[in-house]
Amino acid sequence: MEKLFVLEFLVIFLGLTSPVLAYVDPGTGGMVVGSVWLMILAVLAAIGGFFAKMFYKPLKNIFLNLRKK
């Protein structure tokens, strides 16, 4: 029953759509990929900065204590 409802919904939804007259130039794909790549790098840099800030002093103290011994 549920599959039939989903199928009916898809048929009605796809039947009500109209064609869109739009142009996507070839450079748009590269721009989108570049933007997503930069967002991923920004998130990774923020995570790395957080961990560096949280663990820098304890690690520094450990190595300084090892050097003193």
Buried (B, 14 or more C-beta within 10 A) or exposed (E): EEEEEEEEEEEEEEEEEEEEEEEEEEEEEEEEEEEEEEEEEEEEEEEEEEEEEEEEEEEEEEEEEEEEE
